[in-house]
Amino acid sequence: MLQELERYKRQMLLFGEEGQEKLKNASVLIAGAGGLGCPVALYLAAAGVGRIRIADRDTVEISNLNRQILHMYKDIGQKKSASAEETLRAVNPYIEVEGICTTIERSNISELAGDVDLIVDAMDNFTTRYLLNEVAVKSGIPLMHGAISGFFGQATTIVPGKSPCLRCIFPKAPPKVEFPVLGPTAGVIGMIQANEVIKFLTGTGELLTGKLLLWDGTSSTMDLLEVERQPDCGICGCL
């Protein structure tokens, strides 16, 4: 459609109609419709990623609204998956959006991720992150990881067989605590994750494979740490 092509013409200056077609034909699972999942989903929808599945079990609360930009005041009490789906459909009518209200767990992760091209880790706990990592490695599909706390955030891209997996980088989960969350931090890391998705799908640029990006919002600086695969990793060591 001419109108659809007009929508994307400025980004097609980067990767052409062929790259845009790759975005349109792609399917992404976004695990979480919270602080990270909202900016990731918003920018992937705006960019024209053709099928977005966003899974979250929670309902919108007023305390979410400082950072979860897919949800509005009117959505308080609504399922985050439904609120996210409604907003994303309004952002881009040319894509398919599926909001799923569920707890991501071992019994359903294969079904949730079974037909997607990549997974975005927008969770707030390492139990689920490790599960996403495991299914990504098992299925051979990329995982874009992001995490935040206060002014600080991190991101990396895991490509099975080519980069360390999440267990290589973080062999043990950090202690469970209620951590502070700032909207701009979620925005910075979420947009980095969305950027990684777009780069991977279009074959453009250099991915954060083998690197852990660290964002310090107090000084507005980023560092890149080299990370390596662990031969004895129980998840990806045999690849």
PAMARFI-322154 format. One record per atom (N, C-alpha, C): x, y, z; residue in three letters. Coordinates in steps of 0.02 Angstrom, whole numbers, plus 50000, padded with zeros to 5 digits. Each point is the difference from the previous one (the first is absolute). Layout:
# residues N
XYZALA/...
***
This chain:
# residues 239
500424994050000MET/499585006050000MET/500445006250000MET/499815004949959LEU/500395006149996LEU/500035003750067LEU/499445000150035GLN/499985003550064GLN/500464996650050GLN/500024993549999GLU/500444996250045GLU/500735001549985GLU/500185000049936LEU/500685001649982LEU/500185007250019LEU/499525004549993GLU/500125006950019GLU/500165000550074GLU/499674995950040ARG/500115000150073ARG/500734998550017ARG/500314995549963TYR/500664997550018TYR/500565003149958TYR/499865004949958LYS/500495002249950LYS/500645002650031LYS/499965003250059ARG/500625002750029ARG/500464994650025ARG/499724994550027GLN/500444994650023GLN/500224995649942GLN/499615000049945MET/500214996149942MET/500605003249965MET/500165006250017LEU/500625002949977LEU/500604996450028LEU/499904996450056LEU/500534996150032LEU/500074993049970LEU/499434996549992PHE/500044993049980PHE/499534998249942PHE/499705005049968GLY/499624998849939GLY/499354996250010GLY/499654999049945GLU/499374996350002GLU/500114992850020GLU/500584997349981GLU/500154993050018GLU/500044999250076GLU/500345004850033GLY/500044999750072GLY/499325001050033GLY/499605004549973GLN/499345001050027GLN/499564993949993GLN/500084996549945GLU/499634993849989GLU/500204994750051GLU/500644999950018LYS/500234995350052LYS/499675001650067LYS/499945006450016LEU/499655001950062LEU/499274997849997LEU/499685001249944LYS/499294998449993LYS/499884992550007LYS/500474995949978ASN/499914992850002ASN/500234996950065ASN/500245004150046ALA/500284997450062ALA/499484999350055ALA/500144995450046SER/499574998850058SER/500425000250063SER/499785004050049VAL/500405001150061VAL/499574998650062VAL/500294996550048LEU/499704999350066LEU/500325004950047LEU/499595004450029ILE/500245004650052ILE/499754997350066ILE/500464997950042ALA/499824997150065ALA/499975005650051ALA/499405002450014GLY/499905005450048GLY/499735006249967GLY/499485003050030ALA/499705006249975ALA/500085005550052ALA/500595000150032GLY/500145004950052GLY/500475005349976GLY/500465002150045GLY/500455005549985GLY/500424999149938GLY/500274994049990LEU/500404998549940LEU/499564998049941LEU/499524995850012GLY/499584997549946GLY/499635005549963GLY/499795005250036CYS/499615005449969CYS/500405003749946CYS/500605002750015PRO/500375003449947PRO/500234995349945PRO/500184993850017VAL/500194995249948VAL/499434999049952VAL/499414998550027ALA/499424998649958ALA/499805006149959ALA/500025005950031LEU/499805006149966LEU/500445001449939LEU/500654999350008TYR/500455001549945TYR/500014994549947TYR/499904993850019LEU/499964994749950LEU/499355000649960LEU/499465001950034ALA/499375001149964ALA/500065005949952ALA/500305005450024ALA/500085005949958ALA/500444998449939ALA/500494995750009ALA/500464998249946ALA/499704995149951ALA/499444996850018GLY/499674995649953GLY/500174992650007GLY/500244997950058VAL/500084992850011VAL/499324996749996VAL/499944995149956GLY/499344997749978GLY/499564996650051GLY/500314996050044ARG/499604996350050ARG/500335000750068ARG/499655003250045ILE/500255001050068ILE/499554996350049ILE/500304995550037ARG/499654996550055ARG/500295002650065ARG/499585002750043ILE/500235002850063ILE/499644996550057ILE/500384997050045ALA/499714995850053ALA/500155003150069ALA/499485000550040ASP/500075002650068ASP/499394997850040ASP/500094998550064ARG/499454997550041ARG/499665005550042ARG/500315005850005ASP/499795005050048ASP/499475004849973ASP/499715003750047THR/499535005349982THR/500355006850011THR/499745005149965VAL/500295006650005VAL/499835003150068VAL/500525002550034GLU/499915003550064GLU/500265007249992GLU/499765004350042ILE/500205007149995ILE/500765000850009ILE/500304995650039SER/500735000450012SER/500404998049939SER/499684997249948ASN/500344998149939ASN/500105006049953ASN/499605005250009LEU/499935005149949LEU/500585004849995LEU/500494999650046ASN/500595004249993ASN/500474997649946ASN/499884994049973ARG/500484997149953ARG/499694995649947ARG/499404997350010GLN/499714995249954GLN/499565003749950GLN/500325002349946ILE/499715005049957ILE/499464997449951ILE/499884993649998LEU/499434997449961LEU/499345000750037LEU/500035001050066HIS/499405000150041HIS/499835007150022HIS/499355001549997MET/499765006750019MET/499614999650066MET/499845005850025TYR/499625000350063TYR/499354996049995TYR/499695000449942LYS/499364996449990LYS/500084992550002LYS/500624997549992ASP/500124992849998ASP/500114996950068ASP/500005003950053ILE/500104997350068ILE/499474994650013ILE/500244994250022GLY/499554994350012GLY/499934995449941GLY/500225002149941GLN/499974995849941GLN/500624995649996GLN/499944994349966LYS/500584995749990LYS/500515003649957LYS/500624999750020LYS/500535003449962LYS/500044997449929LYS/499904993649990SER/500034997249932SER/499475003049956SER/499405001050027ALA/499455002949961ALA/500125007449987ALA/500245003650050SER/500155007149992SER/500555001049949SER/500524995950004ALA/500555000549952ALA/499764998649929ALA/499604994849992GLU/499744998349934GLU/499595005749971GLU/499575003050040GLU/499595005549977GLU/500425005949976GLU/500505001850039THR/500435005749983THR/500404998649937THR/500284994049995LEU/500424998449943LEU/499604999749935LEU/499394997650004ARG/499574999949941ARG/499855007149977ARG/499925004650048ALA/499885006949983ALA/500625003349970ALA/500594998050023VAL/500635002749975VAL/500104998049927VAL/499854993749983ASN/500134997649933ASN/499484994949979ASN/499525001949957PRO/499474995449979PRO/500244994849949PRO/500635000749977TYR/500244995449948TYR/500334993850029TYR/500034999450065ILE/500334994250031ILE/499504995850039ILE/500214994050018GLU/499594995550042GLU/500285000350071GLU/499555000850048VAL/500205000250070VAL/499594995050039VAL/500334996150042GLU/499674995050042GLU/500225001050072GLU/499545002550041GLY/500145000650071GLY/499754993850036GLY/500444996950039ILE/499844993850035ILE/500085001150075ILE/499464999150037CYS/500025000550072CYS/500184993250029CYS/500624999250021THR/500224993650026THR/500645001050040THR/500124995350045THR/500644999650034THR/500474995849956THR/500575002849982ILE/500474996349959ILE/500354994850043ILE/499914993749983GLU/500294994650039GLU/500174994249954GLU/500304994850029ARG/500244994449960ARG/499444996549961ARG/499405000050028SER/499454996549967SER/499755003449937SER/500145006549992ASN/499735003449940ASN/500525003749959ASN/500635000150022ILE/500495004049964ILE/500124997449929ILE/499984993549990SER/500114997349933SER/499455002149952SER/499385000350025GLU/499445002249958GLU/500065007549986GLU/500185003950050LEU/500055007349991LEU/500555001849950LEU/500554996350003ALA/500585001749958ALA/500084995449940ALA/499544995449990GLY/500094994849950GLY/500015002449928GLY/499675005649985ASP/499965002249930ASP/500275007149990ASP/500455002250045VAL/500275006749993VAL/500724999949975VAL/500235005749975ASP/500675000449974ASP/500515002150053ASP/499765003350051LEU/500445001850056LEU/499595001850061LEU/500345000450057ILE/499685001350064ILE/500335006250031ILE/499585004350029VAL/500265005750037VAL/499864998750075VAL/500535000050039ASP/499954999250072ASP/499885006850032ASP/499375001250017ALA/499805006350033ALA/499724998550069ALA/500284995050033MET/499764997750064MET/500345003850057MET/499764998550061ASP/500295003250060ASP/500254994850050ASP/500084993749977ASN/500254994850045ASN/500424995049960ASN/500514997350033PHE/500464995649965PHE/499734992949992PHE/499514998150039THR/499704993449990THR/499714999549930THR/499625005049980THR/499714999949933THR/500535001549947THR/500475004450016ARG/500545001549952ARG/500384993649981ARG/500164996050050TYR/500364993749987TYR/499584995349957TYR/499364999950011LEU/499564995849960LEU/499995002449927LEU/499955006549990LEU/500035002749932LEU/500664998449967LEU/500545000650038ASN/500664998349974ASN/500044992749979ASN/499734995750041GLU/500024992849986GLU/499624998349936GLU/499405002749993VAL/499614998449940VAL/500305003249938VAL/500315005950008ALA/500325003249943ALA/500584995849975ALA/500424997650047VAL/500574995949981VAL/499764993449969VAL/499514997050031LYS/499734993649975LYS/499715000749931LYS/499665005649987SER/499665001149936SER/500455003249948SER/500585002550022GLY/500465003149953GLY/499785006849976GLY/499635003750043ILE/499775006649980ILE/500305005350047ILE/500115006049975PRO/500335005250040PRO/499575002350058PRO/500345002450052LEU/499685002850059LEU/500325006850014LEU/499605005250003MET/500235006750017MET/499855001250073MET/500525000250041HIS/499935000850072HIS/500075007250021HIS/499595002150048GLY/500075006650030GLY/499794999750073GLY/500305004150041ALA/499825000450071ALA/500175007050025ALA/499625002250050ILE/500105006850027ILE/499935000150075ILE/500305005150030SER/499905001550071SER/500185007350011SER/499515004050017GLY/500135007150011GLY/500275003449939GLY/500585003250007PHE/500325003549944PHE/500424995349957PHE/500034993550017PHE/500474995549968PHE/499644994649960PHE/500324997949945GLY/499704994849959GLY/500534996149963GLY/499794994549970GLN/500464995749962GLN/499634996849942GLN/500384998149950ALA/499714996649941ALA/500524995849967ALA/499784994549971THR/500434995849958THR/499564996149952THR/500304997549947THR/499644996049951THR/500314993149998THR/499584995050007ILE/500224993150002ILE/499804996649934ILE/500494997749963VAL/499874996249939VAL/500284993050011VAL/499574995050009PRO/500234993350018PRO/500544997449951PRO/500534997350029GLY/500554997349961GLY/500525005149980GLY/499845006550009LYS/500465005249980LYS/500205004750057LYS/499634999750055SER/500145004650055SER/499884996550066SER/500245002950055PRO/499844997350066PRO/499245000450011PRO/499734995250037CYS/499305000450019CYS/499965003750067CYS/499395000950023LEU/499905003950062LEU/500324996550060LEU/499994993350000ARG/500314996350055ARG/500755000750000ARG/500305000849941CYS/500735001149997CYS/500175006650034CYS/499585005149987ILE/500155006850024ILE/499815000650074ILE/499434997150018PHE/499755000350069PHE/499864992950025PHE/500524996550023PRO/499904993050022PRO/499504999450057PRO/499965005150043LYS/499534999950056LYS/499565006349998LYS/499374999150018ALA/499545005750001ALA/500165004650059ALA/499945006449991PRO/500095004750056PRO/499444999150050PRO/500085002350061PRO/499474999450050PRO/499365003649977PRO/499434997350019LYS/499375003149984LYS/499865005850048LYS/499955006049971VAL/499865006050040VAL/499525004449961VAL/499655004450035GLU/499605005049965GLU/500465005749982GLU/500135000849935PHE/500495004949978PHE/499655006249973PHE/500345005850004PRO/499725006149973PRO/499984999949924PRO/499505003349971VAL/499935000049927VAL/499875007249977VAL/500415002349954LEU/499925006649971LEU/499804999349926LEU/499495003749980GLY/499754999549931GLY/500535000949947GLY/500415005350002PRO/500505000949948PRO/500504994249995PRO/500174996950057THR/500454994249997THR/499684994349961THR/499364998650015ALA/499644994949962ALA/499975001849927ALA/499925006549985GLY/499975002149930GLY/500664998949964GLY/500555001850033VAL/500664999149969VAL/500144992749984VAL/499914995650050ILE/500164992949990ILE/499494996849952ILE/499365001850007GLY/499504997249955GLY/500145001949927GLY/500215006149988MET/500155002149932MET/500624996649973MET/500494998650044ILE/500584996149979ILE/499794993049979ILE/499564996950039GLN/499754993449982GLN/499635000249933GLN/499575004949991ALA/499635000649937ALA/500495001149942ALA/500515004050011ASN/500515001249949ASN/500364993549981ASN/500144995850050GLU/500324993649986GLU/499554995549958GLU/499355000050016VAL/499524996149961VAL/500015002249927VAL/499965006549989ILE/499975002649932ILE/500654998549963ILE/500575000850033LYS/500644998449968LYS/500044992749981LYS/499794995650045PHE/500034992949986PHE/499554998349940PHE/499395002450000LEU/499524998249948LEU/500205002749931LEU/500305005949999THR/500195003049936THR/500714998549979THR/500394996950045GLY/500704998649985GLY/500425006349997GLY/499845004850042THR/500345006549999THR/500405000950064THR/500605002649994GLY/500385001950059GLY/500314994150037GLY/500265001550059GLU/500344995150041GLU/499594998850064GLU/499864993850014LEU/499594998250058LEU/500415000050064LEU/499645000150056LEU/500324999650067LEU/500144992750019LEU/500234996149953THR/500184993150016THR/500714999950029THR/500074996450055GLY/500654999850033GLY/500175006450037GLY/499505004250009LYS/500105006450035LYS/499435001250048LYS/500165002950057LEU/499495002150048LEU/500045007650004LEU/499465003249977LEU/499975007450003LEU/499745002150068LEU/500355004650031LEU/499815002650066LEU/499865007449994LEU/499405002150020TRP/499785007049997TRP/500005002950071TRP/500325005850007ASP/500005003650063ASP/499665006749987ASP/499385000550022GLY/499625006149989GLY/500225005850043GLY/500364998650054THR/500225005550043THR/500545004249966THR/500374996949954SER/500535003549964SER/499885000149925SER/499444996949979SER/499834999449929SER/500574996949960SER/500254994450025THR/500554996549967THR/499824992649989THR/500314997149949MET/499924992949986MET/500684996749998MET/500054993950025ASP/500594995949994ASP/499834993549966ASP/500474997149965LEU/499924993449969LEU/500504995350030LEU/499764994650030LEU/500434994850027LEU/500014994049953LEU/500584997349988GLU/500054993849961GLU/499794994150045GLU/499574995749974VAL/499794994150037VAL/500124993849956VAL/500154994450032GLU/500194994049962GLU/499554994150018GLU/499954995549952ARG/499644993750013ARG/500404995850049ARG/499644996650044GLN/500314995650049GLN/499934992749976GLN/500564996649988PRO/499974993249973PRO/499604995250042PRO/499975001350065ASP/499634995550045ASP/499295002450014ASP/499765004949962CYS/499325002550010CYS/499504994449988CYS/499544999050047GLY/499514994749993GLY/499475001449948GLY/499965006149974ILE/499505001749950ILE/500285000149930ILE/500565003449990CYS/500265000749931CYS/500694996849991CYS/500264996850051GLY/500684997449996GLY/500104994749947GLY/499474996649981CYS/500064994549951CYS/499915002549928CYS/499855006449990LEU/499895002549932LEU/500665001149964LEU/
***
